[in-house]
Amino acid sequence: MDYRWDDVRVFLAVWRHRTFTAAAQQLDVEVSTVSRRLAAFEDALGARLFDRTTDGLLPSAAAEEILAAAERAESAAQEVARAAGGLERTPTGLVRITAVPGLAETFLSPLIPRLFALHPGLRVSIHSSQEFIDLTRNEADLSLRMQRPVAGDLVVQKLADIPYVLATSKAVARKTGTVSSVEQLRALPWIAWPQEFAMIPAQRWITRHAGDSAPVVMSNSLSAQLRAAEVGAGVGLAPKPFMRQMPGLMEIPLSPRMQAQCALPHDELWMVVHRALRNVPRVKAVWDFILARVAEAPFQQECD
């Protein structure tokens, strides 16, 4: 049969996302390329793999039959790539990093010049998203996430416990003063997450302690939330280390009684890499660099 490995990659992306658009985004190609390569793969197989419907692409029986073999081919291709990466002698090439929003903008991006000064042969791709990125499927090389993964052949390193603080503009913070009662806490103009993020620790805390108050601002971007707080639009929860990156923010303190009654939340920061990539020079260089930056006194002091 006349088909290419890229055709198998396209098939798997379409299987997992069920739309040409989402598959194209994962593969970083044009939608027309995905459609064309899938059609070529179907021609080579002599079978239709997906039915085009108004609800998306529905896999056919033929697609179900070849799925396991396609996934084995994907695993083999990934092993070849990892073995080739192990042949590197110096940190050179692209490292794909995925990080939760906010962390990518306020922690990772400002560090890039220092990384390149140490390793000028590196290039970095930073994917900022709340969505789960599967390292076992080679969707990224290294991940910074707030939850420890529980499955996969992964190397996991806890970087820090990150406390949250109440944050707003300097003017609003001075006007508010110390929060000393539940009523005062609930009366604050809250900046919060949308409903689909109801289970993250910061939003659970707001839901529990802000009562029935409707947020004045909602955003699925932590950076957008903190910018809104910085200009005085309301009060949000900010990871304490991020405060240094946004000098317009000021912390609103809780009284000792309120600290005991409404203890502020915290997150855990984890760094994750597939075991096969851990000692590939370009990935190891970024791993070691991030570990060193997190260990620096200012970051650790702000997390204490």
CORDAQUI-V70156 format. One record per residue. N is the residue number from 1. PHI is phi in degrees with one decimal (none if undefined). OMEGA is omega in degrees with one decimal (none if undefined). D_CENTER is the distance of its C-alpha to the mean C-alpha in whole Angstrom. Layout:
n: {N | N}
phi: {PHI | PHI}
omega: {OMEGA | OMEGA}
d_center: {D_CENTER | D_CENTER}
//
This chain:
n: {1 | 2 | 3 | 4 | 5 | 6 | 7 | 8 | 9 | 10 | 11 | 12 | 13 | 14 | 15 | 16 | 17 | 18 | 19 | 20 | 21 | 22 | 23 | 24 | 25 | 26 | 27 | 28 | 29 | 30 | 31 | 32 | 33 | 34 | 35 | 36 | 37 | 38 | 39 | 40 | 41 | 42 | 43 | 44 | 45 | 46 | 47 | 48 | 49 | 50 | 51 | 52 | 53 | 54 | 55 | 56 | 57 | 58 | 59 | 60 | 61 | 62 | 63 | 64 | 65 | 66 | 67 | 68 | 69 | 70 | 71 | 72 | 73 | 74 | 75 | 76 | 77 | 78 | 79 | 80 | 81 | 82 | 83 | 84 | 85 | 86 | 87 | 88 | 89 | 90 | 91 | 92 | 93 | 94 | 95 | 96 | 97 | 98 | 99 | 100 | 101 | 102 | 103 | 104 | 105 | 106 | 107 | 108 | 109 | 110 | 111 | 112 | 113 | 114 | 115 | 116 | 117 | 118 | 119 | 120 | 121 | 122 | 123 | 124 | 125 | 126 | 127 | 128 | 129 | 130 | 131 | 132 | 133 | 134 | 135 | 136 | 137 | 138 | 139 | 140 | 141 | 142 | 143 | 144 | 145 | 146 | 147 | 148 | 149 | 150 | 151 | 152 | 153 | 154 | 155 | 156 | 157 | 158 | 159 | 160 | 161 | 162 | 163 | 164 | 165 | 166 | 167 | 168 | 169 | 170 | 171 | 172 | 173 | 174 | 175 | 176 | 177 | 178 | 179 | 180 | 181 | 182 | 183 | 184 | 185 | 186 | 187 | 188 | 189 | 190 | 191 | 192 | 193 | 194 | 195 | 196 | 197 | 198 | 199 | 200 | 201 | 202 | 203 | 204 | 205 | 206 | 207 | 208 | 209 | 210 | 211 | 212 | 213 | 214 | 215 | 216 | 217 | 218 | 219 | 220 | 221 | 222 | 223 | 224 | 225 | 226 | 227 | 228 | 229 | 230 | 231 | 232 | 233 | 234 | 235 | 236 | 237 | 238 | 239 | 240 | 241 | 242 | 243 | 244 | 245 | 246 | 247 | 248 | 249 | 250 | 251 | 252 | 253 | 254 | 255 | 256 | 257 | 258 | 259 | 260 | 261 | 262 | 263 | 264 | 265 | 266 | 267 | 268 | 269 | 270 | 271 | 272 | 273 | 274 | 275 | 276 | 277 | 278 | 279 | 280 | 281 | 282 | 283 | 284 | 285 | 286 | 287 | 288 | 289 | 290 | 291 | 292 | 293 | 294 | 295 | 296 | 297 | 298 | 299 | 300 | 301 | 302 | 303 | 304}
phi: {none | -97.1 | -144.3 | -116.5 | -59.0 | -58.1 | -64.8 | -67.0 | -59.5 | -63.4 | -56.2 | -65.4 | -63.9 | -67.3 | -58.0 | -77.5 | -108.8 | 66.7 | -140.4 | -64.8 | -64.6 | -66.3 | -64.2 | -63.9 | -64.2 | -63.4 | -85.1 | 59.8 | -134.9 | -75.5 | -59.1 | -62.2 | -65.9 | -61.1 | -61.5 | -68.6 | -69.1 | -65.7 | -62.4 | -65.3 | -66.0 | -62.5 | -63.0 | -64.9 | -79.4 | 72.1 | -149.6 | -85.8 | -95.9 | -139.0 | -94.6 | -84.0 | -126.3 | -67.9 | -94.0 | 120.0 | -94.6 | -104.1 | -67.0 | -89.4 | -61.2 | -63.0 | -62.2 | -63.7 | -69.0 | -95.1 | -57.5 | -60.5 | -65.8 | -64.2 | -67.8 | -65.8 | -63.4 | -62.7 | -61.2 | -64.9 | -62.7 | -66.3 | -64.2 | -61.0 | -63.6 | -68.8 | -63.6 | -64.7 | -62.7 | -68.0 | -79.3 | -62.1 | -112.4 | -130.7 | -69.5 | -137.7 | 110.7 | -90.2 | -118.6 | -95.6 | -114.7 | -112.7 | -148.7 | -66.1 | -56.0 | 94.0 | -66.2 | -62.3 | -79.1 | -95.7 | -112.1 | -70.9 | -55.8 | -63.6 | -87.5 | -57.1 | -57.8 | -68.0 | -62.9 | -68.8 | -64.8 | -79.7 | -135.8 | -65.7 | -84.9 | -85.4 | -129.3 | -130.4 | -116.4 | -109.0 | -106.1 | -99.8 | -163.4 | -79.8 | -71.4 | -70.9 | -109.4 | -89.2 | -69.8 | -71.0 | -101.7 | 63.8 | -79.9 | -159.4 | -94.1 | -149.3 | -132.8 | -112.9 | -140.2 | -92.8 | -126.2 | -73.9 | -68.2 | -113.3 | -146.1 | 103.9 | -83.9 | -121.4 | -100.3 | -123.8 | -131.3 | -76.9 | -96.1 | -171.1 | -94.2 | -113.0 | -79.0 | -102.8 | -131.7 | -74.5 | -134.9 | -159.9 | -71.7 | -62.3 | -65.4 | -67.3 | -64.0 | -65.9 | -68.0 | -75.9 | 70.2 | -78.3 | -80.8 | -120.9 | -148.9 | -63.8 | -62.3 | -66.5 | -63.2 | -68.9 | -81.3 | -68.0 | -78.3 | -82.9 | -109.5 | -140.4 | -92.0 | -66.2 | -58.3 | -66.8 | -107.9 | -63.7 | -94.9 | -73.1 | -54.3 | -63.4 | -71.8 | -60.2 | -65.1 | -61.2 | -60.6 | -73.7 | -103.5 | -88.8 | 66.6 | -92.5 | -63.8 | -78.0 | -59.9 | -82.0 | -138.7 | -127.9 | -155.8 | -85.7 | -111.7 | -62.1 | -60.8 | -64.2 | -60.3 | -69.5 | -65.9 | -63.6 | -65.0 | -63.0 | -93.1 | 91.3 | -74.0 | 171.8 | -121.0 | -128.6 | -97.9 | -120.1 | -59.0 | -55.8 | -63.0 | -73.9 | -60.8 | -66.5 | -81.9 | -130.1 | -63.9 | -77.4 | -86.5 | -135.3 | -77.6 | -97.1 | -78.6 | -100.0 | -65.6 | -54.4 | -64.5 | -71.1 | -61.3 | -73.2 | -82.7 | -131.5 | -54.6 | -67.9 | -76.4 | -146.6 | -117.4 | -107.3 | -104.3 | -121.7 | -112.5 | -134.2 | -145.6 | -67.3 | -55.5 | -68.0 | -99.7 | -54.6 | -106.9 | -65.5 | -51.1 | -68.2 | -74.4 | -60.6 | -62.5 | -70.4 | -56.0 | -64.6 | -64.0 | -65.7 | -57.3 | -66.1 | -68.1 | -66.2 | -75.6 | -62.0 | -53.8 | -58.6 | -66.1 | -66.1 | -63.2 | -73.2 | -89.7 | -78.8}
omega: {-176.6 | 175.4 | -175.6 | 175.9 | 177.7 | 178.0 | 178.9 | 177.0 | 178.9 | 179.0 | -178.1 | 178.5 | 178.7 | 177.6 | -174.1 | -174.8 | 176.0 | 170.6 | 176.4 | -175.9 | -179.5 | 177.9 | 178.9 | 178.2 | 178.7 | -175.8 | -178.9 | 177.2 | 177.0 | 177.6 | 179.5 | 178.1 | 178.3 | -179.4 | -177.2 | -178.3 | 177.3 | 178.0 | 178.5 | 178.7 | 178.0 | 178.0 | -179.3 | -179.6 | -175.0 | -178.3 | 176.3 | -175.1 | -178.2 | 172.1 | 179.9 | -178.9 | 177.8 | 178.6 | -179.5 | -178.6 | -178.5 | -177.2 | 178.2 | 175.8 | 178.7 | 178.5 | 179.0 | -178.7 | -175.8 | -174.2 | -176.2 | 178.8 | 178.5 | 178.8 | 175.2 | 177.5 | 177.9 | 178.9 | 179.0 | 178.7 | 178.8 | 177.8 | 176.4 | -179.6 | -179.7 | 177.6 | 178.0 | 177.8 | 179.0 | 178.1 | -179.9 | 175.8 | 178.4 | 179.1 | -177.2 | 174.8 | -172.8 | 171.7 | -178.4 | -177.2 | 172.8 | -178.0 | 178.2 | 177.8 | -175.5 | 177.4 | 179.2 | -174.6 | -172.1 | -179.2 | -173.8 | -173.0 | 179.2 | -178.4 | -172.8 | 179.4 | 179.1 | 177.2 | -178.6 | 176.7 | 178.7 | -174.6 | -174.6 | 179.5 | -177.9 | 164.9 | -174.2 | 170.3 | -178.4 | 178.1 | -178.1 | -175.9 | 171.0 | -177.1 | 178.1 | 176.9 | -172.7 | 178.8 | -179.2 | 176.1 | 175.4 | 178.5 | 174.8 | 179.4 | -173.1 | -175.6 | 169.8 | -175.0 | -176.1 | 177.3 | 178.4 | 177.0 | -176.6 | -178.4 | 177.5 | 179.4 | -170.1 | 169.0 | -172.7 | 179.4 | 174.2 | -177.0 | -175.0 | 162.2 | -173.8 | 177.5 | 174.8 | 174.1 | 171.1 | -173.8 | 176.6 | 178.1 | 179.8 | -179.0 | 179.5 | 179.8 | 179.7 | 179.5 | -177.0 | -176.4 | 179.7 | 176.7 | -173.1 | 179.3 | 177.3 | 180.0 | 178.2 | 179.2 | -177.3 | -178.0 | -178.8 | 175.5 | -168.4 | 169.4 | -168.9 | 178.6 | 174.4 | -174.4 | -176.7 | 177.9 | -173.6 | -173.7 | 178.1 | -172.9 | -177.2 | -178.8 | 175.9 | 179.8 | 179.3 | -179.3 | -177.5 | -169.2 | 178.4 | 178.6 | -177.5 | -178.3 | 176.8 | 178.8 | 175.8 | 177.1 | 171.2 | 177.7 | 174.1 | 178.6 | 177.1 | 179.0 | 178.3 | 177.6 | -176.3 | 176.0 | 177.4 | 176.7 | -177.0 | -179.2 | 173.3 | -179.1 | -178.6 | -177.1 | 179.2 | 173.5 | -177.9 | 170.1 | -171.4 | 179.8 | -178.5 | -176.1 | -178.7 | -178.7 | -176.6 | -173.1 | 177.5 | 178.9 | 174.2 | 179.7 | 170.5 | -176.8 | 170.0 | 175.4 | 178.5 | 179.4 | 179.6 | 176.2 | 178.8 | -175.9 | -174.8 | -177.7 | -177.8 | -176.3 | 173.2 | 176.1 | 170.9 | 178.8 | -177.6 | 171.6 | -171.4 | 176.1 | 174.0 | -175.2 | -177.9 | -178.6 | -170.0 | -176.5 | 170.4 | -170.0 | -176.5 | 179.1 | 178.5 | -180.0 | 179.6 | 177.4 | -178.2 | 179.7 | -179.9 | 176.9 | -179.0 | -178.4 | 179.8 | -178.6 | -179.7 | -173.6 | -176.7 | -179.4 | -177.3 | 179.5 | -179.7 | 177.7 | -178.8 | none}
d_center: {39 | 38 | 34 | 31 | 28 | 26 | 28 | 26 | 23 | 23 | 25 | 22 | 19 | 22 | 23 | 19 | 18 | 22 | 22 | 23 | 20 | 17 | 19 | 19 | 16 | 14 | 17 | 17 | 21 | 23 | 24 | 28 | 27 | 25 | 28 | 30 | 29 | 29 | 33 | 34 | 32 | 34 | 37 | 37 | 37 | 39 | 37 | 35 | 32 | 30 | 32 | 31 | 31 | 31 | 28 | 26 | 27 | 28 | 29 | 33 | 34 | 34 | 30 | 30 | 33 | 31 | 28 | 28 | 30 | 27 | 24 | 27 | 27 | 23 | 23 | 26 | 25 | 22 | 24 | 26 | 23 | 23 | 26 | 27 | 24 | 26 | 29 | 27 | 29 | 27 | 24 | 24 | 21 | 18 | 15 | 12 | 9 | 5 | 3 | 3 | 6 | 9 | 8 | 8 | 11 | 13 | 13 | 12 | 13 | 17 | 17 | 17 | 21 | 22 | 20 | 22 | 25 | 25 | 24 | 25 | 25 | 21 | 19 | 15 | 12 | 9 | 7 | 5 | 4 | 5 | 6 | 7 | 7 | 11 | 12 | 15 | 16 | 15 | 12 | 11 | 13 | 10 | 7 | 7 | 6 | 9 | 10 | 13 | 13 | 16 | 17 | 17 | 19 | 17 | 17 | 15 | 16 | 16 | 15 | 16 | 17 | 16 | 18 | 18 | 21 | 23 | 22 | 24 | 26 | 29 | 32 | 30 | 30 | 34 | 35 | 33 | 34 | 33 | 32 | 35 | 35 | 33 | 35 | 34 | 30 | 30 | 32 | 29 | 27 | 24 | 21 | 18 | 16 | 17 | 18 | 16 | 14 | 17 | 16 | 13 | 16 | 16 | 17 | 19 | 21 | 22 | 23 | 25 | 27 | 27 | 29 | 30 | 29 | 27 | 24 | 25 | 22 | 19 | 16 | 12 | 11 | 11 | 13 | 15 | 16 | 17 | 19 | 21 | 22 | 23 | 25 | 27 | 26 | 25 | 24 | 20 | 18 | 17 | 15 | 18 | 17 | 16 | 20 | 21 | 19 | 20 | 24 | 25 | 23 | 26 | 25 | 28 | 29 | 30 | 34 | 34 | 35 | 32 | 30 | 32 | 31 | 28 | 26 | 23 | 19 | 17 | 14 | 14 | 11 | 11 | 11 | 12 | 13 | 16 | 19 | 21 | 19 | 19 | 22 | 22 | 23 | 20 | 17 | 20 | 20 | 16 | 16 | 19 | 19 | 16 | 18 | 21 | 19 | 17 | 21 | 23 | 25 | 23 | 20 | 21 | 24 | 22 | 20 | 24}
//
